[in-house]
Every structure is written in C-alpha cells, then in structure tokens.
Amino acid sequence: MSRLKCVLSDLDDTLVPEMEPERETILIACGLATERYGTNAELMVATVGEACAKLWGKWNRRDLYSSIAYSGWEGLCGPPDLPDDGLGNDAETITRYKHDAWDAILAQHGTEDIELRDSIIERHRTERTSRLRPYLGVEELLMQVSAKYPLGLVTNGSPAVQRFKLERAGLSGFFSAVVTSGDVGFGKPDPKPFLSALESLGVDPDSAVMIGNSWRSDVQGANNLGIASIGFNQQSLPSGEGSPPSIEVSSLRQIPEALVTLGSR
C-alpha cells in the first residue's frame, strides 16, 4: 500500500456492541407481558424475529432494505428517516410497523392489549438506547488514531439509525466522514460505501485501511478495492471464504500496532 493516509471503520460489533444488547432489550420488553399475563418471555422473544421478518418482507422497499442491510430489528427500535430520503421509513410508517409487529407477537401468545403493546415499544426504545455504549477502550483508541489520521465510518443500515447509534455512543466527533449504506443505496461489501467515504476524505484506496468485524462485508469489501484490512475477530471465529485480512486482531488494543505495521509497508 502507499503511505497510510486515512482509517475507515465499521460501527456495529466493531466499535459498539449490537447483537447482545439487542437480545437483552427484547427480553426485558417482553418481560412486561410476563408481568401482566404470565407470558413466557423467552418463548415470546423467539417469535419476534419471525414476526419482524414477515412484516418487513411485505414492504415495497424490501429489495432496497436487503441491499443496504437494514433489518426489521432496527426498524423495531431505531428512529425513522426523513420522507425525502426515499427509504420509505418515515415516522408514520415506522410507527405503524412497530404497532403491527408487536400486535402480531402478542397475538401469537394469546394477548390483544394496545396499552401493553405501547408500553413494550417504549420500554424497548429506552432500554436499547441506554445500551448504546462503545466497547471498553474505543474512545481512547479513536482519540489516539484520529490524532494521526482522518477517520471515516463506513456502516450498513439506515442513515438515521446508524447516525443515532454513533451520536448516542458519543463517537460522532471522531469522524471526518460518515457513510451509511442507506446514503448510497448499496451495502458493504459493495464498493460504493467505501468509495464514498474515501472521496469525502480525498484519499485513494491504496492509502486507506478498513477495520471491521465482518469477514464478508468489511474484510472482503475492502480487499476487493485494494484497501488494506484489519479483521477484528474478538471471538476467534473461523475465517470465511475469500482472501484474509491484511492483519487480524482479537483486541482493540492491537489496532494501533497493526496500523504502524501497515503504514510501514
């Protein structure tokens, strides 16, 4: 690679935990049905994904949502985008989706209760928002790296949802460029999100590095463009198909050294 001139990073499960907090908050929200009707919260959680997928699949923008990796889980909790953004997830639509999804989930467990449904939606929102915190050491890492290189965020999902996560986690001030898949209409590993961030930063692919936890989206997406890649594999999961990352790390503490290594090549 040429001399390193910028660092790109993924967001979900790279800088900010995503899946585990989501599971926790869904269980807490379903616990409200347990308190009122004795519903088994664990069984209720198991039906949430199916109900979301069924409703999400009926939307006329489902192909776009699939392309940008915007999921029914995020629609269940996250904020809406503006009508002019063209994603079809404005406030009225998202509110209706949340109502329909939880009505369907409750119905599967023999309950029809609008007041409970609304309480579940609000509890899910507050509990999920309270858990939008970065991994330990992320702020120190970004402070250290941003002192040397401009940072760009390249993340899949709805612009409103991803920017909300970034802001709520207290990380938005570190990034000179933020690109979501919803901004460009295509999700990683498609080249468009990467190239959009690099264009904003004025950097060529061979002078950049991408940090991410997803082998397919982050590592392969970067490798396909000639961007050096740092695979963040904190759980030591087996490698996916395709070319390996330039460097693999299991801890965020290893990233500064990895950047020094890549910058000296």
Phi and psi in degrees as GROMACS dihedral restraints (atoms count N, CA, C in turn):
[ dihedral_restraints ]
;  ai    aj    ak    al  type     phi  dphi    fc
    3     4     5     6     1   -69.7    20    10
    4     5     6     7     1   177.8    20    10
    6     7     8     9     1   -55.3    20    10
    7     8     9    10     1   132.1    20    10
    9    10    11    12     1   -63.8    20    10
   10    11    12    13     1   127.2    20    10
   12    13    14    15     1  -122.5    20    10
   13    14    15    16     1   -14.5    20    10
   15    16    17    18     1  -159.6    20    10
   16    17    18    19     1   161.2    20    10
   18    19    20    21     1  -125.2    20    10
   19    20    21    22     1   127.1    20    10
   21    22    23    24     1  -105.0    20    10
   22    23    24    25     1   150.9    20    10
   24    25    26    27     1  -144.1    20    10
   25    26    27    28     1   148.4    20    10
   27    28    29    30     1   -77.8    20    10
   28    29    30    31     1   169.8    20    10
   30    31    32    33     1  -110.8    20    10
   31    32    33    34     1   -65.3    20    10
   33    34    35    36     1   -68.4    20    10
   34    35    36    37     1   126.1    20    10
   36    37    38    39     1    61.6    20    10
   37    38    39    40     1    15.5    20    10
   39    40    41    42     1  -116.2    20    10
   40    41    42    43     1   -54.7    20    10
   42    43    44    45     1  -102.4    20    10
   43    44    45    46     1   -34.4    20    10
   45    46    47    48     1  -128.0    20    10
   46    47    48    49     1   127.8    20    10
   48    49    50    51     1   -59.3    20    10
   49    50    51    52     1   140.1    20    10
   51    52    53    54     1  -121.8    20    10
   52    53    54    55     1   -61.3    20    10
   54    55    56    57     1   -70.4    20    10
   55    56    57    58     1   -43.9    20    10
   57    58    59    60     1   -65.1    20    10
   58    59    60    61     1   -46.7    20    10
   60    61    62    63     1   -60.9    20    10
   61    62    63    64     1   -33.8    20    10
   63    64    65    66     1   -64.3    20    10
   64    65    66    67     1   -44.3    20    10
   66    67    68    69     1   -62.0    20    10
   67    68    69    70     1   -41.2    20    10
   69    70    71    72     1   -62.1    20    10
   70    71    72    73     1   -45.8    20    10
   72    73    74    75     1   -71.7    20    10
   73    74    75    76     1   -34.9    20    10
   75    76    77    78     1   -63.0    20    10
   76    77    78    79     1   -41.5    20    10
   78    79    80    81     1   -64.7    20    10
   79    80    81    82     1   -41.8    20    10
   81    82    83    84     1   -63.7    20    10
   82    83    84    85     1   -43.5    20    10
   84    85    86    87     1   -63.1    20    10
   85    86    87    88     1   -42.8    20    10
   87    88    89    90     1   -67.3    20    10
   88    89    90    91     1   -22.6    20    10
   90    91    92    93     1   -62.5    20    10
   91    92    93    94     1   -21.9    20    10
   93    94    95    96     1   -65.1    20    10
   94    95    96    97     1   -33.7    20    10
   96    97    98    99     1   -70.9    20    10
   97    98    99   100     1   -32.0    20    10
   99   100   101   102     1   -64.5    20    10
  100   101   102   103     1   -44.4    20    10
  102   103   104   105     1   -62.2    20    10
  103   104   105   106     1   -37.3    20    10
  105   106   107   108     1   -88.9    20    10
  106   107   108   109     1   -38.2    20    10
  108   109   110   111     1  -125.3    20    10
  109   110   111   112     1    -1.2    20    10
  111   112   113   114     1    76.0    20    10
  112   113   114   115     1    16.1    20    10
  114   115   116   117     1   -62.1    20    10
  115   116   117   118     1   141.7    20    10
  117   118   119   120     1   -74.6    20    10
  118   119   120   121     1   108.8    20    10
  120   121   122   123     1   -63.3    20    10
  121   122   123   124     1   -38.1    20    10
  123   124   125   126     1   -63.0    20    10
  124   125   126   127     1   -43.1    20    10
  126   127   128   129     1   -67.0    20    10
  127   128   129   130     1   -35.8    20    10
  129   130   131   132     1   -65.4    20    10
  130   131   132   133     1   -42.4    20    10
  132   133   134   135     1   -57.6    20    10
  133   134   135   136     1   -38.5    20    10
  135   136   137   138     1   -65.0    20    10
  136   137   138   139     1   -20.3    20    10
  138   139   140   141     1   -96.3    20    10
  139   140   141   142     1    -8.5    20    10
  141   142   143   144     1   -64.2    20    10
  142   143   144   145     1   -47.4    20    10
  144   145   146   147     1   -60.1    20    10
  145   146   147   148     1   -41.9    20    10
  147   148   149   150     1   -65.2    20    10
  148   149   150   151     1   -44.2    20    10
  150   151   152   153     1   -64.3    20    10
  151   152   153   154     1   -41.9    20    10
  153   154   155   156     1   -64.1    20    10
  154   155   156   157     1   -46.4    20    10
  156   157   158   159     1   -62.6    20    10
  157   158   159   160     1   -38.2    20    10
  159   160   161   162     1   -65.1    20    10
  160   161   162   163     1   -45.7    20    10
  162   163   164   165     1   -70.7    20    10
  163   164   165   166     1   -42.3    20    10
  165   166   167   168     1   -60.0    20    10
  166   167   168   169     1   -37.3    20    10
  168   169   170   171     1   -70.9    20    10
  169   170   171   172     1   -14.0    20    10
  171   172   173   174     1   -87.4    20    10
  172   173   174   175     1   -13.4    20    10
  174   175   176   177     1   -70.6    20    10
  175   176   177   178     1   147.4    20    10
  177   178   179   180     1   -73.7    20    10
  178   179   180   181     1    -5.1    20    10
  180   181   182   183     1  -108.1    20    10
  181   182   183   184     1    20.6    20    10
  183   184   185   186     1   -62.0    20    10
  184   185   186   187     1   -33.6    20    10
  186   187   188   189     1   -66.4    20    10
  187   188   189   190     1   -39.7    20    10
  189   190   191   192     1   -64.9    20    10
  190   191   192   193     1   -44.2    20    10
  192   193   194   195     1   -62.0    20    10
  193   194   195   196     1   -38.1    20    10
  195   196   197   198     1   -64.7    20    10
  196   197   198   199     1   -41.3    20    10
  198   199   200   201     1   -64.2    20    10
  199   200   201   202     1   -38.9    20    10
  201   202   203   204     1   -96.5    20    10
  202   203   204   205     1     4.5    20    10
  204   205   206   207     1    58.6    20    10
  205   206   207   208     1    45.9    20    10
  207   208   209   210     1  -102.1    20    10
  208   209   210   211     1   114.6    20    10
  210   211   212   213     1  -103.3    20    10
  211   212   213   214     1   163.5    20    10
  213   214   215   216     1   -62.0    20    10
  214   215   216   217     1   -28.3    20    10
  216   217   218   219     1   -62.0    20    10
  217   218   219   220     1   -43.3    20    10
  219   220   221   222     1   -70.3    20    10
  220   221   222   223     1   -35.6    20    10
  222   223   224   225     1   -65.8    20    10
  223   224   225   226     1   -27.9    20    10
  225   226   227   228     1   -70.3    20    10
  226   227   228   229     1   -23.5    20    10
  228   229   230   231     1  -124.3    20    10
  229   230   231   232     1   -42.3    20    10
  231   232   233   234     1   -73.2    20    10
  232   233   234   235     1   165.7    20    10
  234   235   236   237     1   -71.2    20    10
  235   236   237   238     1   159.5    20    10
  237   238   239   240     1   -80.5    20    10
  238   239   240   241     1   162.4    20    10
  240   241   242   243     1   -92.4    20    10
  241   242   243   244     1   169.6    20    10
  243   244   245   246     1   -76.0    20    10
  244   245   246   247     1   150.3    20    10
  246   247   248   249     1   -55.6    20    10
  247   248   249   250     1   -37.0    20    10
  249   250   251   252     1   -69.3    20    10
  250   251   252   253     1   -12.5    20    10
  252   253   254   255     1   -73.0    20    10
  253   254   255   256     1   -16.4    20    10
  255   256   257   258     1    76.7    20    10
  256   257   258   259     1    14.3    20    10
  258   259   260   261     1   -91.5    20    10
  259   260   261   262     1    -9.5    20    10
  261   262   263   264     1    71.2    20    10
  262   263   264   265     1    20.7    20    10
  264   265   266   267     1  -122.8    20    10
  265   266   267   268     1    48.3    20    10
  267   268   269   270     1   -68.5    20    10
  268   269   270   271     1   174.7    20    10
  270   271   272   273     1   -59.3    20    10
  271   272   273   274     1   -42.9    20    10
  273   274   275   276     1   -64.3    20    10
  274   275   276   277     1   -42.3    20    10
  276   277   278   279     1   -68.5    20    10
  277   278   279   280     1   -43.5    20    10
  279   280   281   282     1   -65.6    20    10
  280   281   282   283     1   -39.6    20    10
  282   283   284   285     1   -61.2    20    10
  283   284   285   286     1   -43.7    20    10
  285   286   287   288     1   -63.4    20    10
  286   287   288   289     1   -40.9    20    10
  288   289   290   291     1   -60.9    20    10
  289   290   291   292     1   -45.2    20    10
  291   292   293   294     1   -61.7    20    10
  292   293   294   295     1   -43.9    20    10
  294   295   296   297     1   -60.6    20    10
  295   296   297   298     1   -49.6    20    10
  297   298   299   300     1   -63.2    20    10
  298   299   300   301     1   -41.3    20    10
  300   301   302   303     1   -63.8    20    10
  301   302   303   304     1   -50.0    20    10
  303   304   305   306     1   -72.1    20    10
  304   305   306   307     1   -31.5    20    10
  306   307   308   309     1   -60.3    20    10
  307   308   309   310     1   -43.1    20    10
  309   310   311   312     1   -66.6    20    10
  310   311   312   313     1   -40.1    20    10
  312   313   314   315     1   -64.9    20    10
  313   314   315   316     1   -46.6    20    10
  315   316   317   318     1   -63.6    20    10
  316   317   318   319     1   -38.5    20    10
  318   319   320   321     1   -62.2    20    10
  319   320   321   322     1   -35.3    20    10
  321   322   323   324     1   -64.1    20    10
  322   323   324   325     1   -19.7    20    10
  324   325   326   327     1  -112.5    20    10
  325   326   327   328     1    23.8    20    10
  327   328   329   330     1    75.2    20    10
  328   329   330   331     1    25.1    20    10
  330   331   332   333     1  -128.8    20    10
  331   332   333   334     1   138.3    20    10
  333   334   335   336     1  -131.8    20    10
  334   335   336   337     1   105.7    20    10
  336   337   338   339     1  -151.3    20    10
  337   338   339   340     1   101.8    20    10
  339   340   341   342     1   -65.1    20    10
  340   341   342   343     1   -39.5    20    10
  342   343   344   345     1   -62.8    20    10
  343   344   345   346     1   -43.4    20    10
  345   346   347   348     1   -64.6    20    10
  346   347   348   349     1   -44.2    20    10
  348   349   350   351     1   -54.8    20    10
  349   350   351   352     1   -48.1    20    10
  351   352   353   354     1   -65.8    20    10
  352   353   354   355     1   -34.9    20    10
  354   355   356   357     1   -66.8    20    10
  355   356   357   358     1   -39.8    20    10
  357   358   359   360     1   -63.7    20    10
  358   359   360   361     1   -44.2    20    10
  360   361   362   363     1   -60.1    20    10
  361   362   363   364     1   -44.2    20    10
  363   364   365   366     1   -69.3    20    10
  364   365   366   367     1   -40.9    20    10
  366   367   368   369     1   -64.5    20    10
  367   368   369   370     1   -42.4    20    10
  369   370   371   372     1   -57.9    20    10
  370   371   372   373     1   -45.7    20    10
  372   373   374   375     1   -62.1    20    10
  373   374   375   376     1   -48.7    20    10
  375   376   377   378     1   -68.8    20    10
  376   377   378   379     1   -40.7    20    10
  378   379   380   381     1   -68.3    20    10
  379   380   381   382     1   -40.2    20    10
  381   382   383   384     1   -67.5    20    10
  382   383   384   385     1   -41.7    20    10
  384   385   386   387     1   -63.4    20    10
  385   386   387   388     1   -38.7    20    10
  387   388   389   390     1   -66.6    20    10
  388   389   390   391     1   -18.6    20    10
  390   391   392   393     1   -99.4    20    10
  391   392   393   394     1     8.4    20    10
  393   394   395   396     1   -82.0    20    10
  394   395   396   397     1    77.0    20    10
  396   397   398   399     1  -126.7    20    10
  397   398   399   400     1   143.8    20    10
  399   400   401   402     1   -71.6    20    10
  400   401   402   403     1   161.1    20    10
  402   403   404   405     1   -58.6    20    10
  403   404   405   406     1   152.4    20    10
  405   406   407   408     1   -57.8    20    10
  406   407   408   409     1   127.4    20    10
  408   409   410   411     1    94.8    20    10
  409   410   411   412     1    -6.9    20    10
  411   412   413   414     1   -65.4    20    10
  412   413   414   415     1   -44.8    20    10
  414   415   416   417     1   -61.9    20    10
  415   416   417   418     1   -42.0    20    10
  417   418   419   420     1   -64.3    20    10
  418   419   420   421     1   -40.6    20    10
  420   421   422   423     1   -62.1    20    10
  421   422   423   424     1   -49.3    20    10
  423   424   425   426     1   -64.8    20    10
  424   425   426   427     1   -35.1    20    10
  426   427   428   429     1   -63.8    20    10
  427   428   429   430     1   -42.4    20    10
  429   430   431   432     1   -67.4    20    10
  430   431   432   433     1   -45.5    20    10
  432   433   434   435     1   -71.1    20    10
  433   434   435   436     1   -41.1    20    10
  435   436   437   438     1   -68.0    20    10
  436   437   438   439     1   -17.6    20    10
  438   439   440   441     1   -71.4    20    10
  439   440   441   442     1   -18.7    20    10
  441   442   443   444     1  -110.4    20    10
  442   443   444   445     1   -33.6    20    10
  444   445   446   447     1  -137.2    20    10
  445   446   447   448     1   146.6    20    10
  447   448   449   450     1   -67.2    20    10
  448   449   450   451     1   143.7    20    10
  450   451   452   453     1  -109.3    20    10
  451   452   453   454     1   141.2    20    10
  453   454   455   456     1  -127.2    20    10
  454   455   456   457     1   137.0    20    10
  456   457   458   459     1  -100.1    20    10
  457   458   459   460     1   129.7    20    10
  459   460   461   462     1  -126.7    20    10
  460   461   462   463     1   107.2    20    10
  462   463   464   465     1  -137.2    20    10
  463   464   465   466     1   144.6    20    10
  465   466   467   468     1   -83.6    20    10
  466   467   468   469     1   145.3    20    10
  468   469   470   471     1   129.0    20    10
  469   470   471   472     1  -176.1    20    10
  471   472   473   474     1   -67.8    20    10
  472   473   474   475     1   136.7    20    10
  474   475   476   477     1   -54.8    20    10
  475   476   477   478     1   -45.1    20    10
  477   478   479   480     1   -65.5    20    10
  478   479   480   481     1   -43.6    20    10
  480   481   482   483     1   -65.1    20    10
  481   482   483   484     1   -48.9    20    10
  483   484   485   486     1   -68.6    20    10
  484   485   486   487     1   -38.7    20    10
  486   487   488   489     1   -69.8    20    10
  487   488   489   490     1   -33.3    20    10
  489   490   491   492     1   -63.2    20    10
  490   491   492   493     1   -45.5    20    10
  492   493   494   495     1   -58.6    20    10
  493   494   495   496     1   -46.9    20    10
  495   496   497   498     1   -62.3    20    10
  496   497   498   499     1   -44.4    20    10
  498   499   500   501     1   -66.8    20    10
  499   500   501   502     1   -46.4    20    10
  501   502   503   504     1   -65.0    20    10
  502   503   504   505     1   -32.7    20    10
  504   505   506   507     1   -77.3    20    10
  505   506   507   508     1    -5.5    20    10
  507   508   509   510     1    77.1    20    10
  508   509   510   511     1    26.6    20    10
  510   511   512   513     1  -112.8    20    10
  511   512   513   514     1    -7.2    20    10
  513   514   515   516     1   -61.9    20    10
  514   515   516   517     1   -30.4    20    10
  516   517   518   519     1   -68.5    20    10
  517   518   519   520     1   -13.1    20    10
  519   520   521   522     1   -84.2    20    10
  520   521   522   523     1   -16.3    20    10
  522   523   524   525     1  -105.8    20    10
  523   524   525   526     1   129.5    20    10
  525   526   527   528     1   -82.8    20    10
  526   527   528   529     1   -21.3    20    10
  528   529   530   531     1  -143.9    20    10
  529   530   531   532     1   135.7    20    10
  531   532   533   534     1  -128.9    20    10
  532   533   534   535     1   120.4    20    10
  534   535   536   537     1  -127.7    20    10
  535   536   537   538     1   123.4    20    10
  537   538   539   540     1  -103.9    20    10
  538   539   540   541     1   158.6    20    10
  540   541   542   543     1   -62.3    20    10
  541   542   543   544     1   -30.8    20    10
  543   544   545   546     1   -66.0    20    10
  544   545   546   547     1   -23.2    20    10
  546   547   548   549     1   -69.6    20    10
  547   548   549   550     1   -33.3    20    10
  549   550   551   552     1  -113.0    20    10
  550   551   552   553     1    -7.0    20    10
  552   553   554   555     1    85.7    20    10
  553   554   555   556     1     2.1    20    10
  555   556   557   558     1  -142.7    20    10
  556   557   558   559     1   142.0    20    10
  558   559   560   561     1  -100.1    20    10
  559   560   561   562     1   158.2    20    10
  561   562   563   564     1   -55.4    20    10
  562   563   564   565     1   140.4    20    10
  564   565   566   567     1   -88.1    20    10
  565   566   567   568     1     8.5    20    10
  567   568   569   570     1   -53.2    20    10
  568   569   570   571     1   142.8    20    10
  570   571   572   573     1   -68.6    20    10
  571   572   573   574     1   -20.8    20    10
  573   574   575   576     1   -58.9    20    10
  574   575   576   577     1   -46.1    20    10
  576   577   578   579     1   -61.3    20    10
  577   578   579   580     1   -41.1    20    10
  579   580   581   582     1   -63.0    20    10
  580   581   582   583     1   -48.4    20    10
  582   583   584   585     1   -66.2    20    10
  583   584   585   586     1   -34.0    20    10
  585   586   587   588     1   -63.7    20    10
  586   587   588   589     1   -43.1    20    10
  588   589   590   591     1   -65.5    20    10
  589   590   591   592     1   -43.5    20    10
  591   592   593   594     1   -64.2    20    10
  592   593   594   595     1   -38.0    20    10
  594   595   596   597     1   -63.0    20    10
  595   596   597   598     1   -41.5    20    10
  597   598   599   600     1   -62.7    20    10
  598   599   600   601     1   -33.7    20    10
  600   601   602   603     1   -90.2    20    10
  601   602   603   604     1   -10.0    20    10
  603   604   605   606     1    69.0    20    10
  604   605   606   607     1    38.6    20    10
  606   607   608   609     1  -126.8    20    10
  607   608   609   610     1   141.1    20    10
  609   610   611   612     1   -80.8    20    10
  610   611   612   613     1   154.9    20    10
  612   613   614   615     1   -55.2    20    10
  613   614   615   616     1   -37.8    20    10
  615   616   617   618     1   -77.5    20    10
  616   617   618   619     1     3.4    20    10
  618   619   620   621     1  -114.4    20    10
  619   620   621   622     1    15.5    20    10
  621   622   623   624     1  -123.9    20    10
  622   623   624   625     1   162.1    20    10
  624   625   626   627     1  -134.6    20    10
  625   626   627   628     1   144.2    20    10
  627   628   629   630     1  -115.1    20    10
  628   629   630   631     1   131.2    20    10
  630   631   632   633     1  -109.3    20    10
  631   632   633   634     1   128.6    20    10
  633   634   635   636     1  -168.3    20    10
  634   635   636   637     1   160.9    20    10
  636   637   638   639     1   -93.6    20    10
  637   638   639   640     1   -17.7    20    10
  639   640   641   642     1   -90.3    20    10
  640   641   642   643     1   121.8    20    10
  642   643   644   645     1   -61.6    20    10
  643   644   645   646     1   -45.3    20    10
  645   646   647   648     1   -74.1    20    10
  646   647   648   649     1   -53.8    20    10
  648   649   650   651     1   -72.1    20    10
  649   650   651   652     1   -48.2    20    10
  651   652   653   654     1   -88.9    20    10
  652   653   654   655     1   -54.6    20    10
  654   655   656   657     1   -69.4    20    10
  655   656   657   658     1   -53.9    20    10
  657   658   659   660     1   -67.7    20    10
  658   659   660   661     1   -38.2    20    10
  660   661   662   663     1   -58.9    20    10
  661   662   663   664     1   -42.5    20    10
  663   664   665   666     1   -70.0    20    10
  664   665   666   667     1   -46.9    20    10
  666   667   668   669     1   -57.7    20    10
  667   668   669   670     1   -37.7    20    10
  669   670   671   672     1   -62.1    20    10
  670   671   672   673     1   -24.8    20    10
  672   673   674   675     1  -100.6    20    10
  673   674   675   676     1    -0.3    20    10
  675   676   677   678     1    80.4    20    10
  676   677   678   679     1    16.6    20    10
  678   679   680   681     1   -86.3    20    10
  679   680   681   682     1   130.9    20    10
  681   682   683   684     1   -62.5    20    10
  682   683   684   685     1   149.4    20    10
  684   685   686   687     1  -131.1    20    10
  685   686   687   688     1   141.1    20    10
  687   688   689   690     1  -115.7    20    10
  688   689   690   691     1   111.7    20    10
  690   691   692   693     1   -85.1    20    10
  691   692   693   694     1   117.8    20    10
  693   694   695   696     1   -91.6    20    10
  694   695   696   697     1   102.5    20    10
  696   697   698   699     1  -122.0    20    10
  697   698   699   700     1    72.5    20    10
  699   700   701   702     1   -71.6    20    10
  700   701   702   703     1   -18.2    20    10
  702   703   704   705     1  -101.1    20    10
  703   704   705   706     1     6.3    20    10
  705   706   707   708     1    53.8    20    10
  706   707   708   709     1    46.2    20    10
  708   709   710   711     1   -76.2    20    10
  709   710   711   712     1   155.0    20    10
  711   712   713   714     1   -60.9    20    10
  712   713   714   715     1   147.2    20    10
  714   715   716   717     1   -68.1    20    10
  715   716   717   718     1   149.7    20    10
  717   718   719   720     1   -85.9    20    10
  718   719   720   721     1  -174.4    20    10
  720   721   722   723     1   -77.8    20    10
  721   722   723   724     1   155.4    20    10
  723   724   725   726     1   102.4    20    10
  724   725   726   727     1  -176.2    20    10
  726   727   728   729     1   -69.3    20    10
  727   728   729   730     1   146.2    20    10
  729   730   731   732     1   -75.8    20    10
  730   731   732   733     1   165.5    20    10
  732   733   734   735     1   -67.4    20    10
  733   734   735   736     1   159.7    20    10
  735   736   737   738     1   -59.2    20    10
  736   737   738   739     1   -41.1    20    10
  738   739   740   741     1  -143.8    20    10
  739   740   741   742     1   139.2    20    10
  741   742   743   744     1  -110.2    20    10
  742   743   744   745     1   135.0    20    10
  744   745   746   747     1  -127.0    20    10
  745   746   747   748     1   153.9    20    10
  747   748   749   750     1  -110.6    20    10
  748   749   750   751     1    -5.1    20    10
  750   751   752   753     1  -141.5    20    10
  751   752   753   754     1   144.7    20    10
  753   754   755   756     1   -61.8    20    10
  754   755   756   757     1   -25.7    20    10
  756   757   758   759     1   -65.4    20    10
  757   758   759   760     1   -19.5    20    10
  759   760   761   762     1   -84.5    20    10
  760   761   762   763     1   -11.5    20    10
  762   763   764   765     1   -67.0    20    10
  763   764   765   766     1   -44.2    20    10
  765   766   767   768     1   -56.4    20    10
  766   767   768   769     1   -42.2    20    10
  768   769   770   771     1   -65.0    20    10
  769   770   771   772     1   -39.1    20    10
  771   772   773   774     1   -62.7    20    10
  772   773   774   775     1   -39.2    20    10
  774   775   776   777     1   -66.4    20    10
  775   776   777   778     1   -37.4    20    10
  777   778   779   780     1   -62.4    20    10
  778   779   780   781     1   -44.5    20    10
  780   781   782   783     1   -61.3    20    10
  781   782   783   784     1   -46.6    20    10
  783   784   785   786     1   -67.5    20    10
  784   785   786   787     1   -36.6    20    10
  786   787   788   789     1   -70.0    20    10
  787   788   789   790     1   -19.7    20    10
  789   790   791   792     1   -94.9    20    10
  790   791   792   793     1    -4.9    20    10
